[in-house]
Amino acid sequence: MAFTYCKVLIVDDEALIRQGIKHFMNWEQEGFQIVGEASNGKEALEMIAQLQPHIVLTDIVMPVMDGEELTRQIKLHYPEIEIIVLSSFGEFDYVRSTFQSGVRDYILKPKLDIAHLLNVLKETAGKIPSLRTQQSAGDAKVSVELLLEKLLSGFEAEYDEQELAAEFPYRCYCLIGVDLRGRNRTKHQITGLSKSLQDELDARTAAAEVVYRMLPTDLPMIVFLLNMDHNGLASLPSWARAMTSVLVEHHADTAIVVGEPFMNIAELGHIYKQSLLKLMDYHFYFPGKRLLVYNNLPETPQGLEPFNLNQFTEEFKREHFDAAFNYLKEHVQAITVNYMTDVFEFKSFLGNLIFNITVLLGNMDYSIQQLEGKKYFYFKAVEDARHADEAAEVLNAFIEEAKQCIQDRAEQSGNVNMRRLLDYIDEHYAEPLNLTEMAKHFHFNPSYLSSYFSTHHSEGFIDYLHRVRTNKASELLRAGSAPISEISGLVGYSDHSYFCKVFKKHTGLSPSRYRQQYTR
């Protein structure tokens, strides 16, 4: 009788646990095949119809749909599937409820070890009539798909050199990838793009000595492993360049990335993480490029000086805002052309600056309600930015809002101070008021006060003082018959003739003429 693997589906919201179980041992050699993994019950139910596992190994506490509800749904629609629960000590009430729904066994996570898990799986599989797992699967070899998946995830794996050579007959390997992280593409769109890339690759490599496989990854990206001779390796850049046309056709804002060649399949995980993924991150700094090849990158920029947060903060506290913001913008601009900067560190740097600027302004008694309200909008915009220039523009937009916050208080402060000056003049216009005495009263430098007055008011100090005195004199002239010389003194002029000259300049009439006009 032909041997049948016991198919197992792993369901857990922690990727490390799924990967640890999946790659810790050669399951096929023990008669089991890990056919899939899901991060919650809803994903698991979608996969069960297609994969038809014999056993579901599931966590209890998960988002979207937990293990308790998953158990009920499986037993309702797929009663033949056996379920083993992974749980923590504090979840025993949940475990008890799943036993009532038909769970076969449970394993405590804190005591999880592969030998114990294997025994539980074997006992459970032994109760499944359609399986004969106890009949030796000991000679089962690791499939090529599983081997590549294990290596890509960073696990070691034993393999038969001759069998591997049958699958990959050539000396050189290389990874080609397309990064779709943050691109908001549906599974259907990703599948369509993947198919078009394979068609292009088939057309370009048809006459060459090359084989390839698409690799499974946990990230939204498309990765191909190419196996070729040295001639194929030389042609690789032109193949990749031709594949960029597919990105244009599918309106994919990303790049074809070609990693460093390697000769040993055991290096697959290392090359994937240290070459291919790094190149994908570099594209963050090259938004216009459709192709990035490991040996065709711009010259590495000169070392960037660390951002001096103390200097920035001191300038800020002294209210030297232009100097602080210019320093910040220059530093960010330098980062946007330094593709060696880690993308996560760059985004974290911008997020921290947005937070720190908001706090600094708040500590300096600026009104930051608007900044506080939009702070998280800017955090998310930085996080979602696909390119360095886009992230820098988010920071620039925040800086403009911060400047407006600063300007609002400056204008408010200016209005308050100006009101104080005008009120003082209105109260003391009848006195021998001059710029020097007024500056002394408000602890200003006279020249600064003159400039400040002109900047924040439509008139200079002297013109405003004359207008206030003229208005008061006009009221007195209209109100009664007091001598003009007396009125002159009452509004602050010791020189009668000078008063008459100022009055005529502001009203167009001499004081006597003005009185006649209003007393007829």
Buried (B, 14 or more C-beta within 10 A) or exposed (E): EEEBBBBBBBBBBEEEBBBBBBBBBBBBBBBBBBBBBBBBBBBBBEBBEEBEBBBBBBBBBBEEBBBBBBBBBBBEEBEEBBBBBBBBEEBEEBBEBBBEBBBBBBBBBEEEEEEEBBEBBBEBBEEBEEBBBEEEBEEBBBEBEBBBBBBBBEBEBEBEEEEBEEBBEBEBBBBBBBBBEBBEBEEEBBEEBBEBBBEBBEEBBEEBEBBBBBBEBEEBBBBBBBBBBEEBBEBBBEBBBBBBEBBEEBEBBBBBBBBBBBEEBEBBBBBBEEBBBBBBBBBBBBBEBBBBBBEEBEEEBEEEEEBEEEEBBEBBEEEEBEBBBEBBBEBBEBBBBBBEBEBEEBBEBBBEBBEBBBEBBBEEEBBBEEBEEBBEEBBEBBBEBBBBBBBBEBBEBBBEBBEEBBEEBEEEEBEEBBEEBBEBBEEBBBEEBEBEEBBEEEEBEBEEBBEBBBEBBEEBBEBBBBBBBBBBBBEBBEEEEEEBBEBBBBBBBEEBEEBBEBBBEBBEBBBEEBBEEEEE
